[in-house]
Structure formats: structure tokens, C-alpha cells
Amino acid sequence: MTANPRIVITGGPGSGKTTLIEALARRGFATEPEAGRAVIRAQQAVGGDALPWADRSAFAEAMLAHDLAAFERRSDEDEPVFFDRGIPDIIGYLDLCGLPVPERLARLATTHRYNQTIFIMPFWPEIFTRDSERRQDPDEARRTYETMARVYPALGYDLVELPRASVEARIALILAKTP
């Protein structure tokens, strides 16, 4: 049994997080998808504007609602659950956008704790691509990684940087360092 089974994988866009999460799911591990993509898809489906290119504050609120629901859904888990980003990522997003962090979000980031060890994936220009949901350029992707590398330790978490390596090598490292 893991002391705190909620394990976050964070980093910049296009660093391979989703591919890694999907590979962990294929191995039978419980996973939670990234809030950002889920919110973008939902907003695009209904013509909403809680999008990073329309209303960034509303987008952050929608991601928070998604992440809180995922956190609560996994509250009784005993085995590891791998999250594609966590609540602190929203703080990083707002910081990156130059927007204030609401007190409620700051408080939730301290009361809704993940496993002490956070896995962070560095910007990897060779695999970075844009799509209809990922509109960031490589510079913003790099800055996102750098922001997450500051936000999580500021909240008392320990970072383990995953190497730019195969999915299998990354999984092996994660499993070796997962309590």
C-alpha cells in the first residue's frame, strides 16, 4: 500500500506525459487524465469560452473543478493512481499567464495533497508537436516546465525529473521510486 497513492506526473506540454499515463493504464495502473485537454474538448463541444485562448481565468476554474473531482474520486484508493498533472499545475498555469492565484486555489493546493514525490518531465523539443488542443509554442512549453519545477517544490513536494528516454525506461524509473 502506498502512503499517499495519488502520484502526479507533470511538466511542459509535449514532453510525453499523456503517452506515459496511457502506457501505465495499459499495464493495469489506475490513471487520471489531464484536466486541460478534457476542459478544452468539453468547451469546444458546447462552444464555450473557458479556453486558454479565450478566458484563461474561466479555463483555470474549469480545470480546478475537474482536478478536484478526480482527487475526490480517488480518495479511497490504496494502490497507486497516476495523475496527468495535479492541482498545483493550475497555480503554475496562472503564474505563467501573469494572472493572480485565487486564495481558494492556493488553499486547496495545500489541503489536497498528492504523494510527496512528483515526477516531472522536461521539455523535449524532438517530440513536441502542436494540435487543436495544444496551441503553445516550444518556448511556452519550456517555460511551463520551468514553472512547474518551481511551483511543486514551493508547495513542499520533492521532484524527480524523468529522463528524455523511452516510455519503458521512464516507467521503470517511476515504479522504482514509487513507495
Steps between C-alpha positions, in 0.01 A plus 500: 500500500628845408496762779337751266411318180426814293810535283538802273687510172551860392712706262463705188268425211634252249742329738327161478281513813182374337684222315655393830166511685338293224782243521453475878127443444575220250711338774194498725572804715224743590543835325336840477520699176615860468235758592608749234426278202172380652385858559603610151308212339191568711509873431551450127207258493263760646654814350618616843771753570673343804798445272864603534470718190170661605446533879803376692348557844189301409724230351693479829174473698375223272830313538476537877150352502627209289806441720301521824254242368788268401667548838179417688417209270832344599473575874458136605775352282768286660699427185681763290293729280695698242373850429584688179564828687357606836340797673836682538529503120212749495703734720783464252266567210371821656854610587612434143208710373576785743164453674441507875458174687165505682525438875270199465737335252804571717320348798386192307855441376611470863205296630468258206838331509645252255784256560811683623690390188398684184631380165584783261570466131729755336423677176599269215517696174546187287156363594314830550204547263203732484141393442148643528522488881870571548560840347806595705826567320827332605605799711176490700539123543852551640380779730214277621750235604710761680192635679394154620857440616453802732136455607514146636810547720352827629206290623736257674517223241813313388561490126643208306584601146433227249764470228432552133481127442267227380161457662617169648810660654287777649251250642782297653632810676154598624429153636841485667433830679133444582463404867 
